[in-house]
Amino acid sequence: MPRRFSSCWPGDCRAAVSLTFDDGPMSQLKIAVPMLTEADLPSTFYLNPRGDYYLDKLAPWRDVAKAGHEIGNHTMAHICARAFRDDPDAPGLESLTLADIEQDIVESKRRLQQIAPSQPQMSFCYPCYMEHVGRGPTRQSYVPVVARHHIAGRGKGEFPFANHASTVDLHYAWSWPAERMPGSQMIGLIESCIGKRCWGILTFHGINEGSLGVAESDFRELVNYLKGNHSRIWTAPVWKVAQRILDWRRENGIR
């Protein structure tokens, strides 16, 4: 018989949701942050603190952190597989080692902690959802590297499934890429979490911006839905949900 556990989520909430945002385009600051803050929906923003003047470039995000949103680590270099290109000499994960990626992750986290110094924990976001370095016989997962330095990591996973609190790999949690997704579909995915008491994570890039964007009207529809369902859906940053899952697992003897 499978073990039965009490709900992991606070109060009478039957599901958890994290809204996550990659790369820090301007539309996130101009559209998403004000809308989320007004609706009391703390979310997670994954940034790339690259360059010598990263503190100046990321200065607006200090206020985002102060408003209760999470600033998360998306690496400095944002390196993905070179398979996106036809140049065999292009930089990519295939040519990196675990030591290379760890150096980037550690320095990126150090820089981002300067933007959000009072944030208790920080989660990680895999660029392009990819969690490996090398290729073929040298290919290795860098999930263990992320686990050494972060409370959680957001990947992609198997669509349309969400995360069970008792079984999710917190260092490669599954998410739903929301690019070009209508509001009704986003809401439907979250509703699917309620019956199973799961944790759903939505991934955004631009709002009315870029090839991976969502329409502002669809995003507003989602925000209004979550605002109107505070009592049954807990919306929180990735680090906070991960911390609650860890505490709940300890209380229930789940490894």
Residue pairs with C-beta under 8 A, 6 or more apart in sequence:
5 166
5 248
5 252
5 254
6 252
7 13
7 14
7 197
8 16
8 165
8 197
8 244
8 245
8 248
9 15
9 16
9 197
9 234
9 244
10 234
10 244
11 231
11 234
12 231
12 232
13 231
13 232
13 233
13 234
14 194
14 197
14 232
14 233
15 190
15 193
15 194
15 196
15 197
15 198
15 199
15 200
15 232
15 233
15 234
16 165
16 193
16 198
16 199
16 200
16 233
16 234
16 235
16 236
16 241
16 244
17 190
17 193
17 199
17 200
17 201
17 202
17 226
17 233
17 234
17 235
17 236
18 43
18 44
18 199
18 200
18 201
18 202
18 235
18 236
18 237
18 238
18 241
19 36
19 41
19 43
19 44
19 202
19 204
19 222
19 235
20 43
20 44
20 45
20 46
20 72
20 125
20 154
20 175
20 201
20 202
20 203
20 204
20 238
21 28
21 32
21 43
21 44
21 45
21 46
21 203
21 204
21 205
22 46
22 74
22 125
22 203
22 204
22 205
23 46
23 47
23 48
23 74
23 78
23 205
24 45
24 46
24 47
24 48
24 58
24 61
25 205
25 206
25 209
25 210
26 209
27 206
27 207
27 208
27 209
27 210
27 213
28 45
28 204
28 206
28 207
29 60
29 61
29 64
31 207
31 208
31 216
31 219
32 43
32 204
32 207
32 219
33 45
33 64
33 67
33 69
35 219
35 220
35 223
36 42
36 43
36 69
36 223
37 67
37 68
37 69
39 223
39 224
39 226
39 227
40 227
40 230
41 223
41 226
41 227
41 235
42 67
42 68
42 69
42 70
42 235
42 236
42 237
42 240
43 69
43 70
43 235
43 237
44 69
44 70
44 72
44 123
44 154
44 237
44 238
44 239
45 61
45 64
45 69
45 70
45 71
45 72
46 72
46 73
46 74
46 125
46 154
47 58
47 61
47 71
47 72
47 73
47 74
47 112
47 115
48 74
48 75
48 76
48 77
48 78
48 108
49 58
49 76
49 108
49 111
49 112
49 115
50 76
50 77
50 78
51 57
54 111
55 111
55 114
55 115
58 112
58 115
61 71
61 115
61 116
62 115
62 116
64 71
65 71
65 115
65 116
65 118
65 119
69 237
70 116
70 119
70 122
70 123
70 237
70 238
70 239
70 240
71 112
71 115
71 116
71 119
71 122
72 112
72 122
72 123
72 124
72 125
72 154
72 238
72 239
73 105
73 108
73 109
73 112
73 122
73 123
73 124
73 125
73 150
74 108
74 124
74 125
74 127
75 101
75 104
75 105
75 108
75 127
76 104
76 107
76 108
76 111
77 104
78 127
79 91
79 92
79 93
79 96
79 104
79 127
80 92
80 93
80 127
80 128
80 130
81 92
81 93
81 94
81 128
81 130
82 88
82 90
82 91
82 92
82 93
82 94
82 95
83 92
84 92
84 128
85 92
93 101
93 130
93 132
93 133
93 134
94 133
94 134
94 135
96 133
96 134
97 133
97 134
98 133
98 140
98 142
98 145
100 133
101 133
101 142
101 145
102 142
102 145
102 148
102 149
105 124
105 145
105 146
105 149
105 150
106 149
109 122
109 149
109 150
112 122
113 119
113 122
116 122
119 239
120 239
120 243
121 150
121 151
121 239
121 240
121 242
121 243
122 150
122 151
122 239
123 150
123 151
123 152
123 153
123 154
123 237
123 238
123 239
123 242
124 146
124 149
124 150
124 152
124 153
124 154
124 171
125 153
125 154
126 146
126 153
126 154
126 155
126 156
126 172
129 155
129 156
129 177
131 141
131 142
131 143
131 146
131 153
131 155
131 172
132 139
132 140
132 141
132 142
133 139
133 140
133 142
134 140
143 153
143 169
143 171
143 172
144 171
146 153
146 171
146 172
147 153
147 171
150 171
151 170
151 239
151 242
151 243
151 246
152 170
152 171
152 173
152 238
152 239
152 241
152 242
153 170
153 171
153 172
153 173
154 173
154 175
154 201
154 203
154 238
155 172
155 173
155 174
155 175
156 174
156 175
156 177
156 203
157 172
157 173
157 174
157 175
158 174
159 176
160 176
160 189
160 192
161 174
162 174
162 189
162 192
162 193
162 196
162 198
162 199
162 200
162 201
163 173
163 174
163 198
163 199
163 200
163 201
164 196
164 198
164 199
165 197
165 198
165 199
165 245
165 248
165 249
166 249
166 252
166 254
168 174
168 199
168 245
170 242
170 245
170 246
173 199
173 201
173 238
173 242
174 201
175 201
175 202
175 203
176 186
176 189
176 200
176 201
176 202
176 203
177 203
177 212
178 186
178 202
178 203
178 204
178 214
179 204
179 205
179 211
179 212
179 213
179 214
180 212
180 213
180 214
181 214
181 218
182 218
183 217
183 218
183 219
183 220
183 221
183 222
183 225
184 221
186 202
186 218
186 221
186 222
187 221
187 222
187 225
189 200
189 202
190 200
190 202
190 225
190 226
190 233
192 198
192 200
193 199
193 200
193 233
194 232
194 233
199 241
199 245
201 238
202 222
204 214
204 219
205 212
205 213
206 212
206 213
206 214
207 213
207 214
207 215
207 216
207 219
208 214
208 215
208 216
226 233
226 235
234 241
236 244
248 254
249 255
